[in-house]
Amino acid sequence: MNADARRILTLAIDPGSDPISGRLDDERDSGEGQEFVGWLELARALENALGLAPRLDSADPPGS
């Protein structure tokens, strides 16, 4: 892995929460972390932090 491509993310999980919940902070966002509740939101937070989130095309209606 290229050292320039490495990212430092901090994952804070609320112990005992059901479903899983917490906060994901990215060193590049200067405190603009993302709260999440559930595994899917955690995955979305990771995708957003890494720039991997799928982009919606305005020509495509939701659910298509």
DSSP file (Angstrom, degrees, kcal/mol; ACC not computed):
  #  RESIDUE AA STRUCTURE BP1 BP2  ACC     N-H-->O    O-->H-N    N-H-->O    O-->H-N    TCO  KAPPA ALPHA  PHI   PSI    X-CA   Y-CA   Z-CA
    1    1 A M              0   0    0      0, 0.0     2,-0.3     0, 0.0     5,-0.1   0.000 360.0 360.0 360.0 136.2    0.0    0.0    0.0
    2    2 A N    >   -     0   0    0      1,-0.1     3,-1.3     3,-0.0     4,-0.5  -0.531 360.0-138.3 -69.2 128.8    1.3    3.4   -0.9
    3    3 A A  G >  S+     0   0    0     -2,-0.3     3,-0.9     1,-0.3    -1,-0.1   0.814 103.2  59.1 -61.2 -30.3    2.0    5.4    2.3
    4    4 A D  G 3  S+     0   0    0      1,-0.2    -1,-0.3     3,-0.0    -2,-0.0   0.760 102.3  54.4 -68.6 -23.6    0.4    8.5    0.7
    5    5 A A  G <  S+     0   0    0     -3,-1.3    -1,-0.2     2,-0.1    -2,-0.2   0.535  84.2 110.5 -88.1  -6.9   -2.9    6.6    0.3
    6    6 A R    <   -     0   0    0     -3,-0.9     2,-0.4    -4,-0.5    -3,-0.0  -0.404  49.6-164.0 -72.0 145.3   -3.1    5.7    4.0
    7    7 A R        -     0   0    0     -2,-0.1     2,-0.6     2,-0.0    -2,-0.1  -0.946  15.1-139.0-127.0 148.0   -5.8    7.2    6.1
    8    8 A I        +     0   0    0     -2,-0.4    19,-2.1     2,-0.0     2,-0.4  -0.947  26.8 177.1-109.0 116.0   -6.2    7.4    9.8
    9    9 A L  E     -A   26   0A   0     -2,-0.6     2,-0.5    17,-0.2    17,-0.2  -0.929  18.6-147.7-116.5 141.3   -9.8    6.9   11.0
   10   10 A T  E     -A   25   0A   0     15,-3.0    15,-3.0    -2,-0.4     2,-0.6  -0.951   9.7-162.5-112.7 123.4  -10.9    6.8   14.6
   11   11 A L  E     -A   24   0A   0     -2,-0.5     2,-0.6    13,-0.2    13,-0.2  -0.919   5.2-173.1-108.5 117.8  -13.8    4.5   15.4
   12   12 A A  E     -A   23   0A   0     11,-3.0    11,-2.6    -2,-0.6     2,-0.4  -0.954   8.4-166.7-111.2 118.8  -15.6    5.1   18.7
   13   13 A I  E     -A   22   0A   0     -2,-0.6     9,-0.3     9,-0.2     7,-0.0  -0.879  22.5-126.6-109.9 136.1  -18.2    2.5   19.6
   14   14 A D    >   -     0   0    0      7,-3.0     3,-1.7    -2,-0.4     7,-0.4  -0.707  34.1-127.3 -78.2 112.1  -20.8    2.9   22.3
   15   15 A P  T 3  S+     0   0    0      0, 0.0     3,-0.1     0, 0.0    -1,-0.0  -0.332  88.0  14.4 -63.5 139.2  -20.3   -0.3   24.5
   16   16 A G  T 3  S+     0   0    0      1,-0.3     2,-0.1    -2,-0.0     4,-0.0   0.442  88.5 143.0  80.3  -1.0  -23.5   -2.2   25.0
   17   17 A S    <   -     0   0    0     -3,-1.7    -1,-0.3     4,-0.2     4,-0.1  -0.466  45.4-132.8 -73.6 145.2  -25.5   -0.4   22.3
   18   18 A D  S    S+     0   0    0     -2,-0.1     2,-0.2     2,-0.1    -1,-0.0  -0.869  94.8  27.1-142.7 106.2  -27.9   -2.6   20.3
   19   19 A P  S    S-     0   0    0      0, 0.0    -1,-0.1     0, 0.0     0, 0.0   0.477 117.8 -92.9 -77.6 175.0  -27.6   -2.1   17.4
   20   20 A I        +     0   0    0     -2,-0.2    18,-4.0    17,-0.1     2,-0.3  -0.219  56.3 171.3 -52.5 140.2  -24.0   -1.1   17.2
   21   21 A S  E     + B   0  37A   0     -7,-0.4    -7,-3.0    16,-0.3     2,-0.3  -0.984  13.1 103.8-150.7 160.6  -23.6    2.7   17.3
   22   22 A G  E     -AB  13  36A   0     14,-2.0    14,-2.2    -2,-0.3     2,-0.3  -0.968  56.5 -67.1 165.8-148.6  -20.8    5.3   17.6
   23   23 A R  E     -AB  12  35A   0    -11,-2.6   -11,-3.0    -2,-0.3     2,-0.5  -0.999  22.5-153.2-144.5 140.2  -18.8    7.8   15.7
   24   24 A L  E     -AB  11  34A   0     10,-2.5    10,-2.7    -2,-0.3     2,-0.4  -0.973  17.3-168.5-115.8 121.2  -16.2    7.6   12.9
   25   25 A D  E     -A   10   0A   0    -15,-3.0   -15,-3.0    -2,-0.5     2,-0.5  -0.891   8.7-153.2-112.5 141.4  -13.7   10.4   12.7
   26   26 A D  E >   -A    9   0A   0     -2,-0.4     3,-1.7   -17,-0.2     5,-0.5  -0.942  17.2-137.2-112.0 130.8  -11.4   11.1    9.8
   27   27 A E  G >  S+     0   0    0    -19,-2.1     3,-0.7    -2,-0.5    -1,-0.1   0.777 104.9  55.9 -57.2 -26.8   -8.1   12.9   10.6
   28   28 A R  G 3  S+     0   0    0    -20,-0.2    -1,-0.3     1,-0.2   -19,-0.1   0.642  96.2  64.5 -81.6 -14.9   -8.6   15.0    7.4
   29   29 A D  G X  S-     0   0    0     -3,-1.7     3,-0.9    20,-0.0    -1,-0.2   0.434  95.7-134.0 -91.7   1.2  -12.1   16.3    8.4
   30   30 A S  T <  S-     0   0    0     -3,-0.7    -3,-0.1    -4,-0.3    -2,-0.1   0.912  79.2 -32.1  45.4  56.9  -10.9   18.3   11.5
   31   31 A G  T 3  S+     0   0    0     -5,-0.5     2,-1.2     1,-0.1    -1,-0.3   0.485 102.9 124.9  87.8   2.1  -13.5   17.0   13.8
   32   32 A E    <   +     0   0    0     -3,-0.9    -1,-0.1    -6,-0.3    -2,-0.1  -0.418  40.4 163.6 -91.7  59.6  -16.3   16.6   11.3
   33   33 A G        -     0   0    0     -2,-1.2     2,-0.5    -8,-0.1    -8,-0.2  -0.060  35.4-118.0 -72.0 176.7  -17.0   13.0   12.2
   34   34 A Q  E     -B   24   0A   0    -10,-2.7   -10,-2.5     8,-0.0     2,-0.2  -0.975  15.3-142.8-125.2 124.1  -20.0   10.9   11.3
   35   35 A E  E     -B   23   0A   0     -2,-0.5     2,-0.3   -12,-0.2   -12,-0.2  -0.512  24.4-172.8 -76.0 149.5  -22.4    9.4   13.8
   36   36 A F  E     -B   22   0A   0    -14,-2.2   -14,-2.0    -2,-0.2     2,-0.4  -0.991  21.3-166.1-144.3 153.1  -23.8    5.9   12.9
   37   37 A V  E     +B   21   0A   0     -2,-0.3     4,-0.4   -16,-0.2   -16,-0.3  -0.951  65.7   9.2-136.8 116.3  -26.4    3.5   14.2
   38   38 A G  S  > S-     0   0    0    -18,-4.0     4,-1.9    -2,-0.4     5,-0.1  -0.067  90.0 -79.8  97.7 160.4  -26.3    0.0   12.8
   39   39 A W  H  > S+     0   0    0      1,-0.2     4,-2.5     2,-0.2     5,-0.2   0.857 125.2  54.2 -66.3 -37.4  -23.9   -1.9   10.7
   40   40 A L  H  > S+     0   0    0      2,-0.2     4,-2.4     1,-0.2    -1,-0.2   0.904 109.1  47.9 -67.0 -40.0  -25.1   -0.4    7.4
   41   41 A E  H  > S+     0   0    0     -4,-0.4     4,-2.6     2,-0.2    -1,-0.2   0.869 110.6  52.6 -68.1 -34.9  -24.6    3.1    8.6
   42   42 A L  H  X S+     0   0    0     -4,-1.9     4,-2.2     2,-0.2    -2,-0.2   0.935 110.5  47.7 -62.8 -44.9  -21.1    2.2    9.9
   43   43 A A  H  X S+     0   0    0     -4,-2.5     4,-2.5     1,-0.2    -2,-0.2   0.907 112.3  49.5 -61.6 -41.3  -20.3    0.8    6.4
   44   44 A R  H  X S+     0   0    0     -4,-2.4     4,-2.8     2,-0.2    -2,-0.2   0.899 109.0  52.4 -64.9 -40.5  -21.7    4.0    4.8
   45   45 A A  H  X S+     0   0    0     -4,-2.6     4,-2.4     2,-0.2    -1,-0.2   0.900 110.6  48.0 -62.0 -40.7  -19.6    6.1    7.2
   46   46 A L  H  X S+     0   0    0     -4,-2.2     4,-2.0     2,-0.2     6,-0.2   0.920 111.5  49.9 -65.4 -43.5  -16.5    4.2    6.1
   47   47 A E  H  X>S+     0   0    0     -4,-2.5     5,-3.2     1,-0.2     6,-0.9   0.921 112.5  47.6 -60.2 -43.9  -17.4    4.5    2.4
   48   48 A N  H ><5S+     0   0    0     -4,-2.8     3,-0.9     3,-0.2    -2,-0.2   0.923 111.2  50.3 -63.2 -44.8  -17.9    8.3    2.9
   49   49 A A  H 3<5S+     0   0    0     -4,-2.4    -1,-0.2     1,-0.3    -2,-0.2   0.850 116.1  42.1 -63.3 -34.4  -14.6    8.7    4.8
   50   50 A L  H 3<5S-     0   0    0     -4,-2.0    -1,-0.3    -5,-0.2    -2,-0.2   0.426 112.9-115.4 -93.9   0.8  -12.7    6.8    2.1
   51   51 A G  T <<5S+     0   0    0     -3,-0.9    -3,-0.2    -4,-0.6    -4,-0.1   0.800  83.5 118.2  72.1  27.8  -14.5    8.5   -0.8
   52   52 A L      < +     0   0    0     -5,-3.2    -4,-0.2    -6,-0.2    -5,-0.1   0.396  31.6 125.9-106.3   1.0  -16.0    5.2   -1.9
   53   53 A A        -     0   0    0     -6,-0.9     2,-0.1     1,-0.1    -9,-0.0  -0.365  68.1-110.1 -63.6 135.0  -19.7    6.1   -1.5
   54   54 A P        -     0   0    0      0, 0.0     2,-0.4     0, 0.0    -1,-0.1  -0.384  30.1-131.5 -65.1 143.5  -21.7    5.5   -4.7
   55   55 A R        -     0   0    0     -3,-0.1     2,-0.5    -2,-0.1     0, 0.0  -0.789  12.6-131.4 -97.9 138.6  -22.8    8.7   -6.4
   56   56 A L        -     0   0    0     -2,-0.4     2,-0.5     2,-0.0     3,-0.0  -0.766  15.0-136.8 -89.6 131.1  -26.4    9.1   -7.5
   57   57 A D    >   -     0   0    0     -2,-0.5     3,-2.0     1,-0.1    -1,-0.0  -0.754  10.7-137.6 -84.2 127.7  -26.9   10.3  -11.1
   58   58 A S  T 3  S+     0   0    0     -2,-0.5    -1,-0.1     1,-0.3    -2,-0.0   0.710 103.0  61.7 -61.9 -18.6  -29.7   12.9  -11.2
   59   59 A A  T 3  S+     0   0    0      2,-0.1    -1,-0.3     1,-0.0    -3,-0.0   0.688  91.2  78.2 -79.1 -17.9  -31.0   11.3  -14.3
   60   60 A D  S <  S-     0   0    0     -3,-2.0     3,-0.1     1,-0.0     4,-0.0  -0.818  82.0-133.9 -94.2 121.8  -31.7    8.0  -12.4
   61   61 A P    >   -     0   0    0      0, 0.0     3,-1.6     0, 0.0    -4,-0.1  -0.396  39.4 -85.2 -68.4 150.9  -34.8    8.0  -10.2
   62   62 A P  T 3  S+     0   0    0      0, 0.0    -6,-0.0     0, 0.0     0, 0.0  -0.261 115.2  24.5 -55.9 140.3  -34.4    6.7   -6.7
   63   63 A G  T 3         0   0    0     -3,-0.1    -3,-0.0     1,-0.0     0, 0.0   0.493 360.0 360.0  84.5   3.9  -34.8    2.9   -6.5
   64   64 A S    <         0   0    0     -3,-1.6    -1,-0.0    -4,-0.0     0, 0.0   0.492 360.0 360.0 -90.9 360.0  -33.8    2.3  -10.1
